[in-house]
Amino acid sequence: MYPLPFSQKHINLVEGKKGRLLDLFESWCSEVITLISETSESKILRRDVYDQDIIRSWGRGRVTLLGDAAHAMLPNLGQGGCMAIEDCYHLILELEKVATEGITSNEISLVLQRYASKRIARVSAIHVASRMASEMLSKYQPHMDFGSGRLSGCGGAEAQ
Ligand SMILES: Cc1cc2nc3c(=O)[nH]c(=O)nc-3n(C[C@H](O)[C@H](O)[C@H](O)COP(=O)(O)OP(=O)(O)OC[C@H]3O[C@@H](n4cnc5c(N)ncnc54)[C@H](O)[C@@H]3O)c2cc1C
């Protein structure tokens, strides 16, 4: 057990973003509290994330989307970037066929549609799974005896 640099009373007095973080992480180990305490308020950046439903149409004509532009998802499964990379790979495979199969530039919209229709099922499944992972992270409470607290306090109290 390590002594905390900030008392509970002090934590409650700290205003703003730092105060909010100290409040959220109050049951975590002293290293985490020290890290937050010694970071200046101006260096703490808040970036909200928003959930949005998947869209089924990624393009029109000779224009298509990939990555977050097509299917931004919540980050708690760590798959958004992976899906963007897979999109690129499959788009390249489809575009290679333009050269090898002699597809004319007029037919490129069909190639782009094929790329999107090949990707949509997998991306939709990952999108739903990411939403579920985020729900689990934010909803499960310590009184359920597993999972996270207000942020992810799992094990935080025991680490003291
Ligand atoms: C907190 C957090 C944690 C994450 N963790 C993971 C993880 O562990 N693993 C994972 O795979 N994914 C993770 N992701 C998701 C991942 O970061 C994104 O899915 C990924 O970056 C999407 O790549 P992208 O190229 O589609 O879009 P972006 O990375 O957003 O790239 C788009 C680019 O276009 C630029 N741009 C925008 N508008 C214009 C314009 N008009 N002109 C020119 N340029 C423009 C932007 O500046 C940006 O550089 C996480 C996301 C968040 C928020």
The ligand as an ORCA input file, in Angstrom:
! r2SCAN-3c Opt
* xyz 0 1
  C      -9.434      6.541    -28.393
  C      -9.331      5.691    -29.634
  C      -8.626      4.494    -29.559
  C      -8.535      3.684    -30.699
  N      -7.830      2.511    -30.612
  C      -7.736      1.730    -31.705
  C      -6.992      0.503    -31.642
  O      -6.442      0.126    -30.611
  N      -6.935     -0.262    -32.772
  C      -7.545      0.117    -33.936
  O      -7.447     -0.614    -34.935
  N      -8.243      1.264    -34.019
  C      -8.351      2.089    -32.944
  N      -9.055      3.259    -33.019
  C      -9.739      3.615    -34.277
  C      -8.765      4.193    -35.307
  O      -8.057      5.283    -34.761
  C      -9.572      4.666    -36.522
  O     -10.529      3.691    -36.890
  C      -8.640      4.907    -37.688
  O      -7.742      5.946    -37.388
  C      -9.454      5.269    -38.929
  O      -8.551      5.556    -39.968
  P      -9.027      6.426    -41.167
  O      -7.829      6.543    -42.066
  O     -10.273      5.867    -41.756
  O      -9.435      7.842    -40.572
  P      -8.526      8.893    -39.819
  O      -7.435      8.234    -39.047
  O      -9.463      9.803    -39.106
  O      -7.809      9.673    -40.997
  C      -8.488     10.630    -41.753
  C      -7.485     11.702    -42.108
  O      -8.077     12.595    -43.053
  C      -7.745     13.906    -42.680
  N      -8.772     14.793    -43.245
  C     -10.026     15.014    -42.835
  N     -10.642     15.881    -43.614
  C      -9.768     16.236    -44.573
  C      -9.815     17.101    -45.689
  N     -10.910     17.788    -46.004
  N      -8.710     17.211    -46.466
  C      -7.595     16.503    -46.189
  N      -7.490     15.662    -45.137
  C      -8.563     15.524    -44.353
  C      -7.728     13.893    -41.166
  O      -6.964     14.957    -40.654
  C      -7.070     12.543    -40.898
  O      -5.672     12.630    -40.856
  C      -9.172      4.089    -31.910
  C      -9.876      5.296    -31.965
  C      -9.955      6.092    -30.829
  C     -10.713      7.394    -30.917
*
